[in-house]
């Protein structure tokens, strides 16, 4: 008696477990990239904001301490040299931006002077950094 085993089945790759693995790897790499963000600011007492966010695609970091010191990427500079140094550092970049860390006790006049120097350097992407406001 002859037993009919049917046609031999071809091996196939199940796609659903592969999709799960791909999404898991994607989430892992996104989380890893977010945790490797470079924070180039110096420790200052930032003002708070209820809509504070993080800008990650910027190039230069300017810090204004409560004593009035101005630092460009951790190097102390004078206000009159700021525009020239920003032009030098931003040369060759497509759309460079500035992270501006200003202590909350800094006078508005000094902050406006720094913003004027940034504009004179031809930079239009300015991100004024704040801390997230604590909810009561």
C-alpha positions in Angstrom: 0.0 0.0 0.0 1.3 3.4 -1.0 1.0 6.2 1.5 0.4 9.7 0.0 2.5 12.2 2.0 1.4 15.2 -0.1 3.7 17.6 -1.7 6.8 18.6 0.2 6.4 22.0 1.8 9.0 24.7 1.2 10.6 26.3 4.2 9.6 29.9 4.7 10.7 32.7 6.8 8.1 34.2 9.1 8.0 37.9 8.8 6.2 39.0 12.0 9.0 38.1 14.4 11.4 39.9 12.1 9.3 43.0 12.2 9.2 42.9 16.0 13.0 42.6 16.2 13.5 45.5 13.8 11.2 47.8 15.8 13.0 46.7 19.0 16.4 47.6 17.5 15.0 50.9 16.2 13.8 51.9 19.6 17.1 50.9 21.2 19.1 53.0 18.7 16.8 56.0 19.1 17.1 55.9 22.8 20.9 55.4 22.7 21.3 58.4 20.3 19.1 60.6 22.6 21.1 59.7 25.6 24.4 60.7 23.8 23.4 64.3 23.2 26.2 66.7 23.9 25.4 69.3 26.5 28.1 72.0 26.2 26.7 74.6 28.7 28.3 75.5 32.0 26.4 75.2 35.2 24.4 78.4 35.7 21.1 79.0 37.4 18.7 78.9 34.4 15.3 80.5 34.5 12.3 78.1 34.3 9.7 77.7 31.6 6.6 75.5 31.3 7.3 74.7 27.7 11.1 74.0 27.9 12.5 71.7 25.3 15.9 70.4 24.2 17.4 71.6 20.9 20.0 69.1 19.8 21.2 70.2 16.3 23.0 73.3 17.3 26.7 74.1 17.0 27.9 76.8 19.4 27.3 77.3 23.1 27.3 80.7 24.8 27.1 81.0 28.6 26.4 84.2 30.5 27.2 83.9 34.2 25.5 86.0 36.9 28.8 87.9 37.4 28.6 89.1 33.7 31.3 86.7 32.3 30.6 85.6 28.8 31.9 82.2 27.7 31.9 80.8 24.2 32.2 77.0 24.3 33.9 77.2 27.8 36.4 79.9 26.8 36.0 83.3 28.4 35.7 86.1 25.9 34.8 89.8 25.8 31.5 91.1 24.5 33.1 93.1 21.7 34.9 90.0 20.4 31.8 87.8 20.4 30.5 88.5 16.8 34.0 88.0 15.3 34.6 84.7 17.1 31.1 83.5 16.2 31.7 84.2 12.5 35.0 82.3 12.6 33.5 79.3 14.4 30.3 79.2 12.1 32.3 79.5 8.9 31.5 76.6 6.5 28.4 75.4 8.3 25.1 75.1 6.5 22.8 76.6 9.2 24.7 77.0 12.5 22.8 77.7 15.6 23.6 79.0 19.1 22.6 77.6 22.5 22.4 80.5 24.9 22.7 79.7 28.6 22.0 82.9 30.6 21.8 82.9 34.4 18.4 84.2 35.6 20.0 87.0 37.5 21.7 88.4 34.3 20.4 91.9 33.4 18.2 92.2 30.4 20.6 94.8 28.9 23.5 92.3 28.9 21.3 89.6 27.4 20.2 92.0 24.6 23.8 93.0 23.9 24.8 89.4 23.5 21.8 88.7 21.3 22.8 91.7 19.2 26.3 90.3 18.8 24.9 87.0 17.7 22.8 88.6 15.1 25.7 90.7 13.9 27.6 87.5 13.4 24.9 86.4 10.9 23.4 83.7 13.1 19.6 83.4 13.2 19.1 80.1 14.9 19.2 81.0 18.6 17.9 78.8 21.4 17.6 80.4 24.8 18.0 77.6 27.3 15.7 77.2 30.3 14.9 74.6 32.9 11.6 72.8 33.0 9.3 74.4 35.6 8.5 72.1 38.5 4.8 71.3 38.9 3.3 71.8 42.4 
